[in-house]
Amino acid sequence: MTAITINLNPIIQLSDNQFYQLCQENPEVKFERNAKGEILIMSPTGGGTGKRNVEVAADFVFWNRQTKLGVCFDSSTCFKLPNGANRSPDVAWIKKERWDALTPEEQEKFSPIAPDFVLELMSPSDSLQETQTKMQEYINNGVKLGWLINRKMCQVEIYRLGKPVEILDFPQELSGEDVLPGFILNMQIIWG
């Protein structure tokens, strides 16, 4: 998804509440905000990417319903990261204790928390470099495990807190490791 960047900072610097209100007043537009306060307008995904996104998200939801270890979020959820950015990963998961520590208001708005896990499934129009930068931003803000799935190159980049990025060529499954205990993603959902 190609993003359009708008820098309103020379005119106005939106507070968290103003940015939230902007998003609420324009529900048909997907916004993100980077750490510099620039607003990113994200284009919608195509049918193929949307189909894969929902299939992958369903696997996380089914696993989470069985384990009851945390809370799953879809791509329409925006998180306020510690660096000030507002980001919406394609799939996110937060450990139950961390989520429950937020106030009801924090849970309802753009939650001021970095997820424990994020997944980005690249659309054909996504920039690899921009998506890699976004993944590194997640890790720099406390995300423990992240998967960048690049269907075009048949690769998965695995981001782990405090470790170098691992690149897998055409993996058949991905493990949630100790962040998502017992979770295995069958990659035929993506490659098939």
Stockholm file with secondary structure:
# STOCKHOLM 1.0

chainA/1-192         MTAITINLNPIIQLSDNQFYQLCQENPEVKFERNAKGEILIMSPTGGGTGKRNVEVAADFVFWNRQTKLGVCFDSSTCFKLPNGANRSPDVAWIKKERWDALTPEEQEKFSPIAPDFVLELMSPSDSLQETQTKMQEYINNGVKLGWLINRKMCQVEIYRLGKPVEILDFPQELSGEDVLPGFILNMQIIWG
#=GR chainA/1-192 SS CCEEEECCTTTCCCCHHHHHHHHHHCTTSEEEECTTCCEEEECCCCHHHHHHHHHHHHHHHHHHHHHCCEEEECTTCCEECTTSCEECCSEEEEEHHHHHTSCHHHHHSSBSSCCSEEEEECCTTCCHHHHHHHHHHHHHTTCSEEEEEETTTTEEEEEETTSCCEEEESCSEEECTTTSTTCEEETHHHHC
#=GC SS_cons         CCEEEECCTTTCCCCHHHHHHHHHHCTTSEEEECTTCCEEEECCCCHHHHHHHHHHHHHHHHHHHHHCCEEEECTTCCEECTTSCEECCSEEEEEHHHHHTSCHHHHHSSBSSCCSEEEEECCTTCCHHHHHHHHHHHHHTTCSEEEEEETTTTEEEEEETTSCCEEEESCSEEECTTTSTTCEEETHHHHC
//
